[in-house]
Amino acid sequence: MLASIWGTTVWTFRSLIDFVGWLLRLNAGLRDELQPTPRPLWWINVGAILLTIAATGAAYEIGLSRNMHRVAPDGVDAVAQSTAIDLSHRFYGTSGYVGRIEVLETLFSNGLTGRQNYLDKLGIQYPANVEMPDLANEAIQKAMNLKDLPKDATFANRLLYAPEANDPGIVDYIGWSFDLFGFRVESFYYFYFLVLSIAIVLFLMCFRADALPLLVLAGVMVAFLFLVDSHMFDTPMLRTVHNQRFLGTLCIVSYLHLLFSILIYRRPTPLRVVLTLLQAAVFIFVMFTRSSAFWLILAIAIIIALHVYYRAGRPADEPRKANAARLALSWPALVIVAGLAGSLIYKSAVLHPIYSIGIFLPYHMIWHNAYMGMGLHPDWATRGDKRDGKPIPGPGSDNSAWIAALDDAEKRYGLAEIDTVNGRVGGLPGVLMALHEKLIKERFLRFAVHNPRFMLELYVWHKPKWLFREFAWAYGKYDWRLSSLLCLAGFLALATIAWRRLDIPPHVRWVVGSALTVTAVMSLAAPFWTYPLHPVLGETFLLWTAVLLYFTTLLLSRLWPATRPAVGQRA
């Protein structure tokens, strides 16, 4: 038996060595699909780099002029909970992404909250308090300097708490903001642009010699400039770029870097590998703060599948399996897989065990938000979900999902309302989130099965209408600034000329165009699953604006030869 075990071990080890060797040979043979920009055309690269820097700087200045840095974003209770956890880790001895309730209560009672019962004592109405940075900063300072806290803080004595349902990475975002820029709400804005700038610098260093990715990045940053100055940030529900609902936009530059590395620029040079590893770290960190950005991973998988199926740029006689292996097992794809695996391992290792007992969720709710989205159907009152023959009140709001789940708890499981509420474990009373997600999932699926026409109308007609309505509102009556006009004109001119001058093979054009299209379509997944309203449409609007700019320049480059004779005749 010992000999058999030894033989199996040796065989496994040799197989692993052979696989690693094959993997190294596979990646060593990878070549770029597109050569660097010819030296006479390097002005295109320089122009794209300067345009990227200008658009990013202009967006930063516009954000300052709109006081985005002086705002505690909506979802202020979630911000307070995460801030209190970071302060508890630093000053009061907690770990595992849980906090001291005394710290949280200090933030709440000093105005960093959306709970009106706390604000009434200060004579303030929500959301006016989120526009009072001095109030928030004073609350943070008081929470940092608490004295004589009990040392035996546990969930049993309710001196510890866990967030209601949130991604733990937002605690790290807040913590690093404080580390770099001080204990104030302005730090969140500065850290957003620092992370964005790091991603841009890594991208520019990696693709400094390649006009195609540089032009795509320039288009994305011009789109970002438009978005920052749009009406999207006029309402308290979003208001600033460091709102957690908008943080997924920090993934976009890193995503494009990884995508170009997988599809076109595959040759594993030492500098390219190092820069891509760093970019992947940025990508994974942002996903840790905003897990709904996982749709970007799904988009990469779909793009690879399309690339394999249509044999883009590959010989017709090459087996699809070989092409699939070359893409799926390429070093950039493995970097992404390793990063995701590392993130999951880290999360499971550091999270407090309290997250595993079915009370708290270390991520945003999924089915709760899907149920909320059903309220966007205009016939909800007559055809929507019912409770005792009457429509569930508050369509499209959190309250509708709470009521629906409670109705199921009472009628299907014989539970009382008190059985669905956590009033015993930890110091932050609230709904039992894991139970709530189970109840609302069952309710959602049951309604969908019994009302297929309602659901079809919702997803095929009404949610798209909401999306286009929000898009038109965000950019309607746009107040053009000189910086926005100059960046737009510069990008349209530069990209239109570049597509005429650059020798880009047709299959590479197809790969980039299809990848951007798939990405734009996939960006609809999360808002269509939940509700396509502007607070959650940051990534979608950014990508759709960038894709529109990209294809506009392609169209202009093709129309230019047809317009030149007419221009010459008029002259």
C-alpha positions as CSV (number, residue, x, y, z in Angstrom):
1,M,0.0,0.0,0.0
2,L,2.9,2.4,0.8
3,A,4.4,1.7,-2.6
4,S,1.1,2.5,-4.2
5,I,0.8,5.8,-2.4
6,W,4.4,6.6,-3.3
7,G,3.8,5.8,-6.9
8,T,0.7,7.9,-7.1
9,T,2.6,10.8,-5.4
10,V,5.5,10.6,-7.9
11,W,3.1,10.4,-10.9
12,T,1.1,13.4,-9.6
13,F,4.3,15.4,-9.1
14,R,5.7,14.5,-12.5
15,S,2.4,15.3,-14.2
16,L,2.4,18.7,-12.4
17,I,5.9,19.4,-13.6
18,D,5.0,18.4,-17.2
19,F,1.9,20.6,-17.1
20,V,3.9,23.6,-15.8
21,G,6.5,23.0,-18.5
22,W,3.8,22.9,-21.2
23,L,2.2,26.0,-19.8
24,L,5.6,27.9,-19.9
25,R,6.2,26.7,-23.5
26,L,2.7,27.8,-24.4
27,N,3.2,31.3,-23.1
28,A,6.7,31.6,-24.3
29,G,5.4,31.2,-27.8
30,L,2.8,33.9,-27.6
31,R,3.2,36.8,-30.0
32,D,1.6,40.2,-30.3
33,E,-1.2,40.6,-32.8
34,L,-0.2,44.2,-33.6
35,Q,3.2,45.8,-34.0
36,P,4.2,49.0,-32.1
37,T,3.3,52.3,-33.7
38,P,5.8,53.2,-36.5
39,R,8.1,56.0,-35.4
40,P,6.7,58.6,-37.9
41,L,3.3,58.1,-36.3
42,W,4.4,58.4,-32.7
43,W,2.7,61.7,-32.5
44,I,-0.5,59.7,-32.2
45,N,0.8,58.0,-29.1
46,V,1.9,61.3,-27.6
47,G,-1.4,63.0,-28.4
48,A,-3.4,60.1,-26.8
49,I,-1.3,60.2,-23.7
50,L,-1.6,64.0,-23.3
51,L,-5.4,63.7,-23.9
52,T,-5.7,61.1,-21.3
53,I,-3.8,63.2,-18.7
54,A,-5.8,66.3,-19.6
55,A,-9.2,64.6,-19.4
56,T,-8.3,63.0,-16.0
57,G,-7.0,66.3,-14.6
58,A,-10.1,68.2,-15.9
59,A,-12.4,65.6,-14.3
60,Y,-10.6,66.0,-11.0
61,E,-10.9,69.8,-11.1
62,I,-14.6,69.6,-12.1
63,G,-15.2,67.3,-9.2
64,L,-13.6,69.8,-6.8
65,S,-15.7,72.7,-8.3
66,R,-18.8,70.6,-7.6
67,N,-17.7,70.0,-4.0
68,M,-17.6,66.2,-4.6
69,H,-14.6,66.1,-2.1
70,R,-16.7,67.7,0.6
71,V,-19.5,65.2,0.6
72,A,-20.2,62.1,2.7
73,P,-21.9,60.0,-0.1
74,D,-25.4,58.5,0.0
75,G,-25.6,55.3,1.8
76,V,-24.1,57.3,4.6
77,D,-25.1,54.7,7.2
78,A,-22.9,52.2,5.3
79,V,-20.1,54.7,5.2
80,A,-20.4,55.2,8.9
81,Q,-20.4,51.5,9.6
82,S,-17.3,50.9,7.5
83,T,-15.6,53.9,9.0
84,A,-16.3,52.7,12.5
85,I,-14.8,49.3,11.6
86,D,-11.6,50.9,10.4
87,L,-11.3,53.1,13.5
88,S,-12.1,50.1,15.7
89,H,-9.3,48.1,14.0
90,R,-6.8,51.0,14.5
91,F,-7.6,52.2,18.0
92,Y,-9.8,49.7,19.8
93,G,-8.4,46.3,19.1
94,T,-10.9,44.6,16.8
95,S,-10.2,42.6,13.7
96,G,-11.9,40.6,11.0
97,Y,-14.0,43.5,9.6
98,V,-16.1,44.0,12.7
99,G,-16.3,47.1,14.8
100,R,-17.1,48.5,18.2
101,I,-20.7,49.7,18.6
102,E,-19.5,52.7,20.7
103,V,-17.5,54.0,17.8
104,L,-20.5,53.6,15.5
105,E,-22.8,55.3,17.9
106,T,-20.4,58.2,18.2
107,L,-20.5,58.7,14.4
108,F,-24.3,58.4,14.3
109,S,-24.9,60.7,17.2
110,N,-22.6,63.4,15.7
111,G,-24.4,63.5,12.4
112,L,-22.7,60.9,10.2
113,T,-25.9,59.0,9.5
114,G,-29.1,58.9,7.5
115,R,-31.2,58.0,10.6
116,Q,-33.4,61.0,11.3
117,N,-33.9,60.1,15.0
118,Y,-30.2,60.9,15.5
119,L,-30.3,64.0,13.3
120,D,-33.3,65.5,15.1
121,K,-31.2,65.9,18.2
122,L,-28.8,68.0,16.2
123,G,-31.6,70.0,14.5
124,I,-30.6,68.7,11.0
125,Q,-32.6,67.1,8.2
126,Y,-31.2,64.3,6.1
127,P,-29.7,64.6,3.5
128,A,-28.5,68.1,4.4
129,N,-25.9,66.6,6.8
130,V,-24.0,64.8,4.0
131,E,-23.1,68.2,2.6
132,M,-21.6,69.2,5.9
133,P,-18.0,68.0,5.8
134,D,-17.0,69.8,9.0
135,L,-19.8,68.0,10.9
136,A,-18.6,64.6,9.5
137,N,-15.0,65.3,10.2
138,E,-15.7,66.3,13.8
139,A,-17.7,63.1,14.2
140,I,-14.7,61.1,13.0
141,Q,-12.3,62.9,15.4
142,K,-14.6,62.2,18.3
143,A,-14.9,58.5,17.3
144,M,-11.1,58.3,17.2
145,N,-10.7,59.6,20.8
146,L,-13.0,57.5,22.9
147,K,-11.8,56.7,26.4
148,D,-12.2,53.8,28.8
149,L,-14.1,51.4,26.6
150,P,-14.8,48.0,28.1
151,K,-12.2,45.5,27.2
152,D,-14.4,42.4,26.9
153,A,-16.3,43.4,23.7
154,T,-18.1,40.5,22.1
155,F,-21.2,39.9,20.0
156,A,-22.8,38.3,23.0
157,N,-22.7,41.5,25.1
158,R,-23.5,43.5,21.9
159,L,-20.4,45.7,22.0
160,L,-19.3,44.4,18.6
161,Y,-21.2,44.7,15.3
162,A,-20.9,43.6,11.7
163,P,-22.2,45.6,8.7
164,E,-25.8,44.9,7.6
165,A,-24.8,43.7,4.1
166,N,-21.7,45.2,2.5
167,D,-18.4,44.3,0.8
168,P,-15.6,44.3,3.4
169,G,-13.2,45.9,0.9
170,I,-14.9,49.2,1.5
171,V,-13.3,49.2,4.9
172,D,-9.9,49.0,3.3
173,Y,-10.8,51.7,0.9
174,I,-11.6,54.0,3.8
175,G,-8.6,52.9,5.8
176,W,-6.1,53.6,3.0
177,S,-7.8,56.9,2.3
178,F,-7.2,57.9,6.0
179,D,-3.6,56.6,5.9
180,L,-2.7,58.7,2.9
181,F,-4.8,61.9,3.2
182,G,-5.9,62.1,6.9
183,F,-9.0,61.4,8.9
184,R,-11.5,63.4,7.0
185,V,-14.2,62.8,4.4
186,E,-12.2,64.6,1.7
187,S,-9.7,61.7,1.8
188,F,-12.2,59.4,0.0
189,Y,-12.3,61.7,-3.1
190,Y,-8.5,62.1,-3.2
191,F,-8.0,58.3,-2.9
192,Y,-10.5,57.7,-5.7
193,F,-8.4,59.7,-8.1
194,L,-5.1,58.2,-6.7
195,V,-6.3,54.7,-7.5
196,L,-7.6,55.9,-10.9
197,S,-4.2,57.6,-11.6
198,I,-2.2,54.5,-10.6
199,A,-4.3,52.4,-13.1
200,I,-3.8,54.9,-15.8
201,V,0.0,55.2,-15.2
202,L,0.4,51.4,-15.3
203,F,-1.6,51.3,-18.6
204,L,0.4,54.0,-20.2
205,M,3.7,52.4,-19.2
206,C,2.6,49.1,-20.5
207,F,1.2,50.3,-23.9
208,R,3.3,53.4,-24.4
209,A,4.4,52.2,-27.8
210,D,1.0,51.1,-29.0
211,A,-1.5,53.6,-30.4
212,L,-4.6,51.4,-30.4
213,P,-4.9,50.9,-26.6
214,L,-3.8,54.4,-26.0
215,L,-6.6,55.8,-28.1
216,V,-9.1,53.5,-26.4
217,L,-7.9,54.7,-23.0
218,A,-8.2,58.4,-24.1
219,G,-11.8,57.8,-25.2
220,V,-12.6,56.2,-21.9
221,M,-11.2,59.2,-20.0
222,V,-13.0,61.7,-22.2
223,A,-16.2,59.8,-21.4
224,F,-15.3,59.9,-17.7
225,L,-14.9,63.7,-18.0
226,F,-18.3,64.0,-19.5
227,L,-19.8,61.8,-16.8
228,V,-18.3,63.7,-13.9
229,D,-19.8,66.9,-15.2
230,S,-23.2,65.4,-16.0
231,H,-26.5,65.6,-14.1
232,M,-25.8,62.1,-12.7
233,F,-24.2,63.6,-9.7
234,D,-26.9,66.3,-9.1
235,T,-29.0,64.2,-6.7
236,P,-28.1,63.0,-3.1
237,M,-28.4,59.4,-4.2
238,L,-25.0,59.5,-5.9
239,R,-23.5,63.0,-5.6
240,T,-19.8,62.1,-5.8
241,V,-17.4,59.7,-7.5
242,H,-16.4,58.0,-4.2
243,N,-20.0,56.8,-3.6
244,Q,-19.6,53.1,-3.3
245,R,-22.2,52.6,-6.1
246,F,-19.7,54.3,-8.4
247,L,-16.5,52.7,-7.3
248,G,-16.8,50.0,-9.9
249,T,-15.7,52.6,-12.5
250,L,-12.2,52.3,-11.0
251,C,-12.1,48.8,-12.5
252,I,-12.5,49.9,-16.1
253,V,-8.9,51.0,-16.9
254,S,-7.5,47.9,-15.3
255,Y,-10.1,45.8,-17.1
256,L,-9.0,47.3,-20.5
257,H,-5.4,46.6,-19.6
258,L,-6.1,43.0,-18.9
259,L,-8.3,42.6,-22.0
260,F,-5.6,44.0,-24.4
261,S,-3.0,41.7,-22.8
262,I,-5.2,38.7,-23.3
263,L,-6.4,39.4,-26.9
264,I,-3.6,41.4,-28.6
265,Y,-0.5,42.1,-26.7
266,R,0.3,38.6,-25.4
267,R,4.1,38.5,-25.6
268,P,5.3,38.1,-21.9
269,T,8.1,40.6,-21.7
270,P,9.4,41.1,-18.1
271,L,8.1,44.7,-17.9
272,R,4.7,43.8,-19.3
273,V,4.2,41.0,-16.9
274,V,5.2,43.1,-13.9
275,L,2.9,46.0,-14.9
276,T,0.0,43.6,-15.6
277,L,0.5,42.0,-12.2
278,L,0.2,45.4,-10.6
279,Q,-2.8,46.3,-12.7
280,A,-4.5,43.0,-11.7
281,A,-3.9,43.9,-8.1
282,V,-5.7,47.2,-8.6
283,F,-8.5,45.3,-10.4
284,I,-9.0,42.8,-7.6
285,F,-8.8,45.4,-4.9
286,V,-11.6,47.5,-6.5
287,M,-13.7,44.3,-6.9
288,F,-13.2,43.6,-3.2
289,T,-14.8,47.0,-2.5
290,R,-17.6,46.6,-5.0
291,S,-18.4,42.9,-5.7
292,S,-21.0,43.7,-8.3
293,A,-18.2,44.5,-10.7
294,F,-17.8,40.8,-11.1
295,W,-19.7,41.1,-14.4
296,L,-16.3,42.2,-15.9
297,I,-14.9,38.7,-15.3
298,L,-18.0,37.3,-17.1
299,A,-17.4,39.7,-19.9
300,I,-13.8,38.5,-20.3
301,A,-15.0,34.9,-20.5
302,I,-17.6,35.7,-23.2
303,I,-15.1,37.7,-25.2
304,I,-12.6,34.8,-25.1
305,A,-15.3,32.4,-26.2
306,L,-16.3,34.6,-29.1
307,H,-12.6,35.0,-30.1
308,V,-12.2,31.3,-30.2
309,Y,-15.5,30.6,-32.0
310,Y,-14.8,33.0,-34.8
311,R,-11.1,32.2,-35.1
312,A,-10.2,35.9,-35.1
313,G,-6.8,36.1,-36.8
314,R,-6.1,32.4,-36.5
315,P,-5.5,29.9,-39.4
316,A,-8.6,28.2,-40.6
317,D,-7.1,24.7,-40.0
318,E,-6.0,25.5,-36.4
319,P,-8.1,23.4,-33.9
320,R,-10.4,25.5,-31.8
321,K,-9.2,23.7,-28.7
322,A,-5.6,24.9,-29.3
323,N,-6.8,28.5,-29.7
324,A,-9.0,28.2,-26.6
325,A,-6.0,26.9,-24.6
326,R,-3.8,29.6,-25.9
327,L,-6.3,32.2,-24.6
328,A,-7.7,30.7,-21.5
329,L,-4.3,29.6,-20.2
330,S,-2.4,32.7,-21.4
331,W,-0.4,34.4,-18.6
332,P,-2.8,37.4,-18.3
333,A,-5.8,35.1,-17.9
334,L,-3.9,33.1,-15.3
335,V,-3.0,36.3,-13.5
336,I,-6.7,37.1,-13.2
337,V,-7.6,33.7,-12.0
338,A,-4.8,33.8,-9.4
339,G,-5.9,37.2,-8.2
340,L,-9.5,36.1,-7.8
341,A,-8.4,32.9,-5.9
342,G,-6.1,35.0,-3.7
343,S,-9.0,37.4,-2.9
344,L,-11.3,34.6,-1.9
345,I,-8.6,32.9,0.2
346,Y,-7.8,36.3,1.9
347,K,-11.5,36.9,2.5
348,S,-12.1,33.5,4.1
349,A,-9.0,33.8,6.2
350,V,-9.5,37.3,7.7
351,L,-13.3,37.6,8.0
352,H,-14.6,37.2,11.6
353,P,-16.3,33.8,12.1
354,I,-19.5,35.7,12.8
355,Y,-20.0,36.1,9.0
356,S,-20.3,32.3,8.6
357,I,-23.3,31.7,10.9
358,G,-26.0,32.9,8.6
359,I,-26.8,36.3,10.2
360,F,-24.6,38.8,8.4
361,L,-23.6,39.0,4.7
362,P,-20.1,40.1,3.6
363,Y,-21.5,41.3,0.3
364,H,-24.4,43.3,-1.1
365,M,-27.8,41.6,-1.3
366,I,-28.7,40.0,-4.7
367,W,-32.3,38.9,-4.6
368,H,-33.4,41.8,-2.5
369,N,-32.4,44.2,-5.2
370,A,-33.9,42.0,-7.9
371,Y,-37.2,42.1,-6.2
372,M,-37.0,45.9,-5.8
373,G,-36.5,46.2,-9.5
374,M,-39.9,44.6,-10.2
375,G,-41.5,47.7,-8.9
376,L,-40.4,49.6,-12.1
377,H,-43.2,48.0,-14.0
378,P,-46.0,50.6,-14.3
379,D,-48.7,48.0,-13.7
380,W,-47.3,47.0,-10.3
381,A,-50.5,48.2,-8.5
382,T,-52.7,45.9,-10.6
383,R,-50.5,43.1,-11.8
384,G,-47.6,43.1,-9.3
385,D,-47.0,41.1,-6.2
386,K,-49.7,41.1,-3.6
387,R,-50.1,40.7,0.1
388,D,-53.6,39.8,1.3
389,G,-55.0,40.8,-2.1
390,K,-53.4,44.2,-2.0
391,P,-50.2,45.3,-3.9
392,I,-47.0,45.3,-1.9
393,P,-46.5,49.0,-1.0
394,G,-43.5,51.1,-1.9
395,P,-42.7,49.6,-5.3
396,G,-39.0,50.0,-6.3
397,S,-38.0,50.7,-2.7
398,D,-36.2,48.6,0.0
399,N,-39.4,48.6,2.0
400,S,-41.3,46.6,-0.6
401,A,-38.7,43.8,-0.3
402,W,-38.8,43.8,3.5
403,I,-42.6,43.6,3.5
404,A,-42.7,40.8,0.9
405,A,-40.1,38.7,2.7
406,L,-41.9,39.2,6.0
407,D,-45.2,38.1,4.4
408,D,-43.5,34.8,3.3
409,A,-41.9,34.3,6.7
410,E,-45.3,34.5,8.3
411,K,-47.5,32.6,5.9
412,R,-45.1,29.9,4.5
413,Y,-42.8,29.3,7.5
414,G,-45.0,30.4,10.5
415,L,-42.5,32.9,11.7
416,A,-43.3,36.1,13.5
417,E,-41.7,39.4,12.6
418,I,-39.4,39.2,15.6
419,D,-38.0,35.9,14.2
420,T,-36.7,37.7,11.1
421,V,-34.9,40.4,13.1
422,N,-31.5,40.2,14.7
423,G,-31.9,41.7,18.1
424,R,-29.6,39.5,20.1
425,V,-26.3,39.0,18.2
426,G,-24.2,42.2,18.1
427,G,-24.9,45.8,18.8
428,L,-26.5,46.8,15.5
429,P,-30.1,45.5,15.4
430,G,-31.4,44.7,11.9
431,V,-32.9,42.2,9.6
432,L,-31.4,38.7,9.6
433,M,-29.9,39.2,6.2
434,A,-29.2,35.6,5.2
435,L,-32.7,34.6,6.1
436,H,-34.1,37.6,4.3
437,E,-32.2,36.8,1.1
438,K,-33.5,33.2,1.2
439,L,-37.1,34.4,1.7
440,I,-37.0,37.1,-1.0
441,K,-35.3,34.8,-3.4
442,E,-38.1,32.3,-3.1
443,R,-40.7,35.0,-3.4
444,F,-39.0,36.5,-6.5
445,L,-38.7,33.2,-8.3
446,R,-42.2,32.1,-7.5
447,F,-43.7,35.4,-8.8
448,A,-41.5,35.1,-12.0
449,V,-42.7,31.6,-12.7
450,H,-46.4,32.5,-12.2
451,N,-46.2,35.8,-14.1
452,P,-43.9,35.3,-17.1
453,R,-45.6,38.0,-19.2
454,F,-45.1,40.6,-16.5
455,M,-41.4,39.6,-16.2
456,L,-40.9,39.7,-20.0
457,E,-42.4,43.1,-20.3
458,L,-40.3,44.3,-17.4
459,Y,-37.0,43.1,-18.7
460,V,-37.5,43.6,-22.5
461,W,-39.5,46.9,-22.5
462,H,-39.8,48.8,-19.2
463,K,-36.3,48.5,-17.8
464,P,-34.7,49.5,-21.2
465,K,-37.1,52.5,-21.2
466,W,-35.9,53.4,-17.7
467,L,-32.3,53.1,-18.9
468,F,-32.6,55.4,-21.9
469,R,-34.6,57.8,-19.8
470,E,-31.8,58.0,-17.2
471,F,-29.2,58.3,-19.9
472,A,-31.1,61.2,-21.6
473,W,-31.6,62.9,-18.2
474,A,-27.9,62.6,-17.2
475,Y,-26.7,64.2,-20.4
476,G,-29.7,66.4,-21.2
477,K,-29.2,70.2,-21.1
478,Y,-25.5,69.6,-20.8
479,D,-23.6,72.6,-19.5
480,W,-20.5,72.5,-21.7
481,R,-17.2,73.6,-20.2
482,L,-14.2,74.7,-22.2
483,S,-12.2,71.7,-20.9
484,S,-14.9,69.2,-22.0
485,L,-15.2,70.8,-25.5
486,L,-11.4,70.8,-26.0
487,C,-11.0,67.2,-24.9
488,L,-13.9,66.1,-27.1
489,A,-12.7,67.9,-30.1
490,G,-9.2,66.7,-29.5
491,F,-10.2,63.0,-29.2
492,L,-12.5,63.1,-32.3
493,A,-9.8,64.7,-34.4
494,L,-7.0,62.5,-33.1
495,A,-8.8,59.2,-33.3
496,T,-10.4,59.9,-36.7
497,I,-7.0,60.7,-38.2
498,A,-5.3,57.8,-36.4
499,W,-7.7,55.2,-37.9
500,R,-6.8,56.5,-41.3
501,R,-3.1,56.4,-40.7
502,L,-2.6,53.3,-38.7
503,D,-2.2,49.9,-40.4
504,I,-4.5,47.8,-38.2
505,P,-5.4,44.4,-39.6
506,P,-9.1,43.7,-40.0
507,H,-9.2,40.9,-37.5
508,V,-7.6,43.2,-34.8
509,R,-10.3,45.8,-35.5
510,W,-12.9,43.1,-35.2
511,V,-11.4,41.9,-31.9
512,V,-11.4,45.3,-30.4
513,G,-14.8,46.4,-31.7
514,S,-16.5,43.1,-30.6
515,A,-14.7,43.2,-27.2
516,L,-15.9,46.8,-26.5
517,T,-19.4,45.9,-27.7
518,V,-19.6,42.8,-25.5
519,T,-18.3,44.8,-22.5
520,A,-21.0,47.5,-23.0
521,V,-23.7,45.0,-23.3
522,M,-22.5,43.1,-20.2
523,S,-22.4,46.3,-18.3
524,L,-26.2,46.1,-18.4
525,A,-26.3,42.9,-16.4
526,A,-26.2,44.3,-12.9
527,P,-28.6,47.3,-13.4
528,F,-31.0,45.1,-15.4
529,W,-31.0,42.5,-12.7
530,T,-31.7,45.2,-10.1
531,Y,-33.0,48.6,-11.3
532,P,-31.5,50.8,-14.1
533,L,-31.6,54.0,-12.1
534,H,-28.7,56.5,-12.2
535,P,-27.2,55.7,-8.8
536,V,-26.2,52.2,-10.0
537,L,-25.4,53.1,-13.7
538,G,-21.9,54.5,-13.3
539,E,-20.0,51.8,-15.0
540,T,-22.8,51.4,-17.7
541,F,-22.9,55.1,-18.6
542,L,-19.1,55.3,-18.6
543,L,-18.7,52.4,-21.0
544,W,-21.6,53.3,-23.3
545,T,-20.3,56.9,-23.6
546,A,-16.8,55.6,-24.4
547,V,-18.1,53.0,-26.9
548,L,-20.2,55.7,-28.6
549,L,-17.1,57.9,-28.9
550,Y,-15.0,55.0,-30.3
551,F,-17.5,54.0,-33.0
552,T,-18.2,57.6,-33.9
553,T,-14.5,58.1,-34.7
554,L,-14.5,54.9,-36.8
555,L,-17.5,56.2,-38.7
556,L,-15.9,59.6,-39.2
557,S,-12.7,58.0,-40.5
558,R,-14.7,56.0,-43.1
559,L,-16.8,59.0,-44.1
560,W,-13.8,61.3,-44.5
561,P,-12.8,60.1,-48.0
562,A,-16.3,60.7,-49.2
563,T,-16.4,64.3,-47.8
564,R,-13.0,65.3,-49.1
565,P,-14.0,65.9,-52.8
566,A,-17.0,67.9,-51.7
567,V,-14.8,70.0,-49.4
568,G,-12.4,70.6,-52.2
569,Q,-15.1,71.6,-54.6
570,R,-16.5,74.2,-52.1
571,A,-13.1,75.5,-51.6
